[in-house]
Amino acid sequence: MTQKVMRRPRKIFLIATEPSGDHLGAALMKELRHRFGNEVELAGIGGREMEEQGITSLFPIGDLAIVGFAAVARQLPMLLRRISEAASAVVRAKPDILVIIDSPDFTHRVARKVRKADPSIPIVDYVSPTVWAWRPGRARTMAGYVDHVLAVLPFEPDEHRKLGGPACTYIGHPLIERLDTLRPNAQEAQRRETPPPILVLLPGSRRGEIRHHMPVFGETLAALREQGVTVEAVLPTLPHLLDAVNEAAAQWTVRPRIVTTEAEKQAAFRNARAAFAKSGTVTLELALAGVPMVTLYRGGAVEAWIARRVVRVSSIILANLVIGENVIPEFHQEECTAQNLSSALQNVLSDTPQRKRQIEAFAKLDRIMDTGGRSPSERAADVVIAMLDDDKIYR
């Protein structure tokens, strides 16, 4: 009589420390459960969405959303303690694979400790650090402790190859799954052409960004009014920032309509004639929505000094980098004046060559970011499963 061989469940450990990474991790977990059923054990560190998919996080992630040089320095003792706890948990669990998700200040330090303690654990990095923007030497360093990178931007595999980084596969950006909520229907498209034009204001999603950007946003709106330009200003923000935004906007001569839900933000994108935005992922979101924009970034003095010396790209605007052409105007630090910004905004609010150039460039994004009709989580799961099966193509 042939004895049935029971295959042990695959064990996968995932680490995410910010809401965006938590969302990616939860989608990947859901896809892995769909593929493996009961033959997978998922554990790790994550937020609400990953916990809803079945993990019990080693610790809360709320205090680990660390961005910026100064913020990392201030929170270093806590950060180092959590890094050690996370690495020890991974080594004890001895998973078949470790998936670290974004937040490189935290996750890459964990990965290095795990690789040193147990080199047999394969490590996947979901969302590449910005090696193409600054510190390009990180790519080659990563090759020593990361086996595969899951890239959300289409140009990243070429960058890792040129820089000597780990194997890298473009799996798609999560925004491509939300196109139906970003793009206008016929009525909304008509609103884009109807006066007064809706101008979406996006000063940032962190308190420091609100502090640095809100004054110049208000000054720019005032300058537009003085120049005879009337707009309906809509400012999406997050509930926990509402008080700070309201306090800052109270000083403005042109008051915006402030909204706090994701549905209200998406509706503003679908109806907007143009946008005035802080640099970041939101520029790609706006581009996919077909909204011409003007962008800015004003940071602290220390961060600005460092950035000027290490950033190696011709644009810090994500949509420009994905398109491969600097079609979106950007203003940095002392360039962020009401005169400069109001003049640039008039060019995207009116039917100008500048506005037409942006719209034509945005139309290329579906082809540039194409994933063959499969979701990023499906493509990410393909790579993880291939590594579990020890497919040398992925190692």
Solvent accessible surface area in square Angstrom, and as a share of the most:
residue,aa,sasa,rsa
1,M,244,1.09
2,T,128,0.75
3,Q,157,0.70
4,K,164,0.70
5,V,133,0.77
6,M,153,0.68
7,R,142,0.52
8,R,144,0.52
9,P,48,0.30
10,R,36,0.13
11,K,59,0.25
12,I,0,0.00
13,F,11,0.04
14,L,0,0.00
15,I,0,0.00
16,A,0,0.00
17,T,1,0.00
18,E,25,0.11
19,P,103,0.65
20,S,68,0.44
21,G,1,0.01
22,D,7,0.04
23,H,88,0.39
24,L,16,0.08
25,G,0,0.00
26,A,8,0.06
27,A,35,0.28
28,L,0,0.00
29,M,0,0.00
30,K,132,0.56
31,E,25,0.11
32,L,0,0.00
33,R,84,0.31
34,H,147,0.66
35,R,88,0.32
36,F,30,0.12
37,G,37,0.36
38,N,149,0.77
39,E,74,0.33
40,V,7,0.04
41,E,83,0.37
42,L,17,0.08
43,A,40,0.31
44,G,5,0.05
45,I,0,0.00
46,G,2,0.02
47,G,10,0.09
48,R,160,0.58
49,E,47,0.21
50,M,0,0.00
51,E,82,0.37
52,E,118,0.53
53,Q,51,0.23
54,G,50,0.48
55,I,6,0.03
56,T,125,0.73
57,S,17,0.11
58,L,78,0.39
59,F,10,0.04
60,P,102,0.64
61,I,20,0.10
62,G,69,0.66
63,D,70,0.36
64,L,2,0.01
65,A,38,0.29
66,I,16,0.08
67,V,77,0.44
68,G,26,0.25
69,F,75,0.31
70,A,47,0.37
71,A,16,0.12
72,V,25,0.14
73,A,68,0.53
74,R,174,0.64
75,Q,58,0.26
76,L,69,0.34
77,P,97,0.61
78,M,33,0.15
79,L,0,0.00
80,L,86,0.43
81,R,127,0.46
82,R,49,0.18
83,I,1,0.00
84,S,51,0.33
85,E,64,0.28
86,A,0,0.00
87,A,7,0.05
88,S,51,0.33
89,A,11,0.08
90,V,0,0.00
91,V,48,0.28
92,R,173,0.63
93,A,30,0.23
94,K,123,0.52
95,P,5,0.03
96,D,32,0.17
97,I,0,0.00
98,L,0,0.00
99,V,0,0.00
100,I,0,0.00
101,I,0,0.00
102,D,39,0.20
103,S,13,0.08
104,P,43,0.27
105,D,49,0.25
106,F,3,0.01
107,T,0,0.00
108,H,10,0.05
109,R,77,0.28
110,V,0,0.00
111,A,0,0.00
112,R,102,0.37
113,K,93,0.39
114,V,0,0.00
115,R,44,0.16
116,K,181,0.77
117,A,67,0.52
118,D,20,0.10
119,P,97,0.61
120,S,76,0.49
121,I,3,0.01
122,P,16,0.10
123,I,0,0.00
124,V,0,0.00
125,D,0,0.00
126,Y,2,0.01
127,V,22,0.13
128,S,7,0.04
129,P,9,0.06
130,T,50,0.29
131,V,0,0.00
132,W,22,0.08
133,A,12,0.09
134,W,59,0.21
135,R,125,0.45
136,P,46,0.29
137,G,50,0.48
138,R,36,0.13
139,A,0,0.00
140,R,164,0.60
141,T,80,0.46
142,M,2,0.01
143,A,49,0.38
144,G,53,0.51
145,Y,14,0.05
146,V,3,0.02
147,D,25,0.13
148,H,6,0.03
149,V,0,0.00
150,L,0,0.00
151,A,0,0.00
152,V,13,0.07
153,L,10,0.05
154,P,32,0.20
155,F,47,0.19
156,E,3,0.01
157,P,27,0.17
158,D,69,0.36
159,E,31,0.14
160,H,1,0.00
161,R,164,0.60
162,K,145,0.61
163,L,35,0.17
164,G,26,0.25
165,G,18,0.18
166,P,11,0.07
167,A,44,0.34
168,C,25,0.15
169,T,39,0.23
170,Y,26,0.10
171,I,0,0.00
172,G,0,0.00
173,H,15,0.07
174,P,30,0.19
175,L,8,0.04
176,I,35,0.18
177,E,95,0.43
178,R,68,0.25
179,L,41,0.20
180,D,116,0.60
181,T,46,0.27
182,L,0,0.00
183,R,81,0.30
184,P,40,0.25
185,N,87,0.45
186,A,89,0.69
187,Q,150,0.67
188,E,25,0.11
189,A,41,0.32
190,Q,117,0.52
191,R,54,0.20
192,R,28,0.10
193,E,107,0.48
194,T,53,0.31
195,P,107,0.67
196,P,60,0.38
197,P,25,0.16
198,I,11,0.06
199,L,0,0.00
200,V,0,0.00
201,L,0,0.00
202,L,15,0.08
203,P,1,0.01
204,G,20,0.19
205,S,61,0.40
206,R,91,0.33
207,R,133,0.49
208,G,26,0.25
209,E,23,0.10
210,I,8,0.04
211,R,157,0.57
212,H,52,0.23
213,H,1,0.00
214,M,1,0.00
215,P,69,0.43
216,V,1,0.00
217,F,0,0.00
218,G,5,0.05
219,E,95,0.42
220,T,0,0.00
221,L,2,0.01
222,A,23,0.18
223,A,13,0.10
224,L,1,0.01
225,R,143,0.52
226,E,147,0.66
227,Q,89,0.39
228,G,65,0.63
229,V,32,0.19
230,T,99,0.58
231,V,21,0.12
232,E,58,0.26
233,A,7,0.05
234,V,1,0.01
235,L,0,0.00
236,P,12,0.08
237,T,15,0.09
238,L,77,0.38
239,P,93,0.58
240,H,113,0.51
241,L,1,0.00
242,L,58,0.29
243,D,117,0.61
244,A,28,0.22
245,V,0,0.00
246,N,60,0.31
247,E,127,0.57
248,A,27,0.21
249,A,0,0.00
250,A,55,0.43
251,Q,143,0.64
252,W,20,0.07
253,T,96,0.56
254,V,16,0.09
255,R,141,0.51
256,P,15,0.10
257,R,125,0.46
258,I,40,0.20
259,V,10,0.05
260,T,37,0.21
261,T,73,0.42
262,E,89,0.40
263,A,70,0.54
264,E,73,0.33
265,K,40,0.17
266,Q,22,0.10
267,A,34,0.26
268,A,7,0.05
269,F,0,0.00
270,R,49,0.18
271,N,30,0.15
272,A,1,0.00
273,R,21,0.08
274,A,0,0.00
275,A,0,0.00
276,F,0,0.00
277,A,0,0.00
278,K,35,0.15
279,S,9,0.06
280,G,25,0.24
281,T,70,0.41
282,V,27,0.15
283,T,0,0.00
284,L,0,0.00
285,E,9,0.04
286,L,0,0.00
287,A,1,0.01
288,L,3,0.02
289,A,2,0.02
290,G,24,0.23
291,V,0,0.00
292,P,1,0.01
293,M,0,0.00
294,V,0,0.00
295,T,0,0.00
296,L,1,0.00
297,Y,64,0.24
298,R,69,0.25
299,G,8,0.08
300,G,23,0.22
301,A,86,0.67
302,V,100,0.57
303,E,48,0.22
304,A,11,0.08
305,W,142,0.50
306,I,42,0.21
307,A,38,0.29
308,R,142,0.52
309,R,140,0.51
310,V,54,0.31
311,V,55,0.32
312,R,113,0.41
313,V,37,0.22
314,S,98,0.63
315,S,2,0.01
316,I,62,0.31
317,I,1,0.00
318,L,21,0.10
319,A,0,0.00
320,N,1,0.01
321,L,36,0.18
322,V,8,0.05
323,I,19,0.09
324,G,66,0.64
325,E,64,0.29
326,N,72,0.37
327,V,10,0.06
328,I,4,0.02
329,P,45,0.28
330,E,36,0.16
331,F,35,0.15
332,H,63,0.28
333,Q,35,0.15
334,E,128,0.57
335,E,78,0.35
336,C,1,0.01
337,T,57,0.33
338,A,23,0.18
339,Q,142,0.63
340,N,59,0.30
341,L,0,0.00
342,S,0,0.00
343,S,62,0.40
344,A,13,0.10
345,L,0,0.00
346,Q,59,0.26
347,N,50,0.25
348,V,2,0.01
349,L,14,0.07
350,S,55,0.35
351,D,127,0.66
352,T,30,0.17
353,P,110,0.69
354,Q,87,0.39
355,R,14,0.05
356,K,126,0.53
357,R,115,0.42
358,Q,1,0.01
359,I,75,0.38
360,E,91,0.41
361,A,3,0.02
362,F,8,0.03
363,A,82,0.64
364,K,87,0.37
365,L,0,0.00
366,D,71,0.37
367,R,173,0.63
368,I,39,0.20
369,M,3,0.01
370,D,90,0.47
371,T,10,0.06
372,G,61,0.59
373,G,80,0.77
374,R,94,0.34
375,S,26,0.17
376,P,2,0.01
377,S,14,0.09
378,E,56,0.25
379,R,57,0.21
380,A,0,0.00
381,A,0,0.00
382,D,44,0.23
383,V,3,0.02
384,V,0,0.00
385,I,33,0.17
386,A,15,0.11
387,M,5,0.02
388,L,26,0.13
389,D,84,0.44
390,D,74,0.38
391,D,51,0.27
392,K,144,0.61
393,I,141,0.71
394,Y,53,0.20
395,R,111,0.40
